[in-house]
Amino acid sequence: MSAFRTAVESRDLAAISDLLADDVVFRSPVAHKPYEGKKITAAILANVIEVFEDFHYVRELGDDAGHALVFEAKVDGLQITGCDFLVLDDNGLITDFTVMVRPLKAAHALAEAMGARFDRIVEMASA
C-alpha cells in the first residue's frame, strides 16, 4: 500500500481521499462507533494529520487480505505508536480502515484533540 503511505507521509489530502472507496468504513481507536463513507473518513484523516506531530510509518505488512502500516508520532507531546489496518477492494481502494494506538495516556490525548475538532470534522464532511 505504498500509494497510501506516500500520500500520508507527504500530507497530500487529495491523494489520500482518492484512495478511499465511496463506502469506506473507518474505525477509530477513540470512537465507539464506525464512521461510514468517504467524506467523513477524509475529514477525519485531514484533522488527525494536523493533530499528530512527527508522524512517520516504521513498518508495512501486507498480504492479499489487507495491509498493516505501523506508525509512530506524538500527540500533545506524548509518544504514540499505532497501526493502520487497511482492506482494499478489487480496484485498490480502501474499503475498511481500522486504527489502533497505544499507550493509553496518548490515546486519551488523541481522543481529546480529535473530540475538540469533531464539529469541524462534521462540517468538512458535509461540504
Legacy VTK file of the C-alpha trace (Angstrom):
# vtk DataFile Version 3.0
C-alpha trace
ASCII
DATASET POLYDATA
POINTS 127 float
0.000 0.000 0.000
2.830 2.324 -0.852
0.490 4.842 -2.551
-1.398 5.422 0.706
1.793 5.545 2.742
3.298 8.097 0.343
0.128 10.210 0.391
0.012 10.278 4.202
3.713 10.942 4.680
3.555 13.808 2.181
0.320 15.091 3.783
-1.407 15.012 0.372
-5.078 15.152 1.368
-6.363 14.880 -2.213
-4.317 11.727 -2.844
-5.490 10.227 0.458
-9.122 10.896 -0.468
-8.603 9.420 -3.954
-7.547 6.127 -2.336
-10.756 5.798 -0.285
-13.732 3.849 -1.628
-17.032 5.731 -1.515
-18.361 3.217 1.032
-15.223 3.015 3.185
-15.768 2.238 6.863
-13.422 3.967 9.320
-12.938 2.504 12.791
-11.304 4.950 15.159
-9.362 3.993 18.274
-11.139 6.764 20.183
-14.746 6.484 18.953
-17.412 3.993 19.935
-18.933 3.560 16.502
-17.534 3.217 12.997
-17.820 6.097 10.537
-19.164 5.193 7.125
-18.337 6.968 3.892
-15.536 8.662 2.031
-16.347 12.239 3.070
-16.323 11.649 6.839
-13.241 9.417 6.617
-11.345 12.002 4.562
-12.344 14.725 7.052
-11.146 12.631 9.998
-7.826 11.912 8.290
-7.354 15.583 7.357
-7.710 16.512 11.018
-5.641 13.720 12.517
-2.773 14.717 10.216
-2.827 18.085 11.972
-3.048 16.521 15.455
-0.145 14.105 15.009
3.329 15.577 15.411
6.426 13.943 13.870
4.270 11.275 12.201
6.080 8.536 10.312
5.464 4.942 9.309
8.003 2.454 10.637
6.800 -0.825 9.155
4.486 -2.164 6.496
2.980 -5.638 6.374
0.595 -6.997 3.796
-0.964 -9.894 2.008
-3.948 -10.496 -0.271
-6.365 -9.827 2.615
-5.036 -6.378 3.524
-2.238 -4.225 4.832
-0.960 -3.059 8.204
1.070 0.143 8.465
2.758 0.670 11.836
3.367 4.302 12.743
4.901 6.483 15.419
4.009 10.071 16.246
3.419 12.441 19.129
0.139 13.821 20.415
0.338 16.775 22.766
3.997 15.870 23.348
3.218 12.216 24.193
4.753 9.414 22.135
2.137 7.258 20.406
2.508 4.043 18.435
-0.257 2.797 16.216
-1.260 0.715 13.284
-3.494 1.407 10.301
-5.206 -1.794 9.140
-6.418 -1.419 5.555
-8.621 -3.665 3.441
-8.743 -2.957 -0.304
-11.301 -3.693 -2.985
-10.502 -5.100 -6.435
-9.726 -1.566 -7.653
-7.145 -0.975 -4.925
-9.380 1.422 -2.963
-9.596 1.266 0.818
-12.925 -0.211 1.945
-12.114 -0.813 5.599
-9.777 1.351 7.681
-9.162 0.425 11.314
-6.738 2.276 13.574
-5.312 1.059 16.877
-2.984 3.069 19.136
-1.074 2.780 22.397
-0.258 3.680 25.158
-3.492 4.600 26.905
-2.347 8.062 28.028
-1.509 9.026 24.441
-4.791 7.509 23.216
-6.626 9.747 25.701
-4.708 12.779 24.379
-5.676 11.786 20.828
-9.332 11.401 21.862
-9.306 14.836 23.466
-7.656 16.529 20.482
-9.959 14.900 17.943
-13.025 15.491 20.120
-12.239 19.199 20.136
-12.302 19.081 16.316
-15.461 16.994 15.952
-17.729 19.856 14.855
-15.135 20.887 12.272
-14.872 17.296 11.005
-18.648 17.035 10.591
-18.718 20.394 8.808
-15.936 19.327 6.430
-17.749 16.065 5.669
-20.968 17.935 4.904
-19.344 20.265 2.384
LINES 1 128
127 0 1 2 3 4 5 6 7 8 9 10 11 12 13 14 15 16 17 18 19 20 21 22 23 24 25 26 27 28 29 30 31 32 33 34 35 36 37 38 39 40 41 42 43 44 45 46 47 48 49 50 51 52 53 54 55 56 57 58 59 60 61 62 63 64 65 66 67 68 69 70 71 72 73 74 75 76 77 78 79 80 81 82 83 84 85 86 87 88 89 90 91 92 93 94 95 96 97 98 99 100 101 102 103 104 105 106 107 108 109 110 111 112 113 114 115 116 117 118 119 120 121 122 123 124 125 126
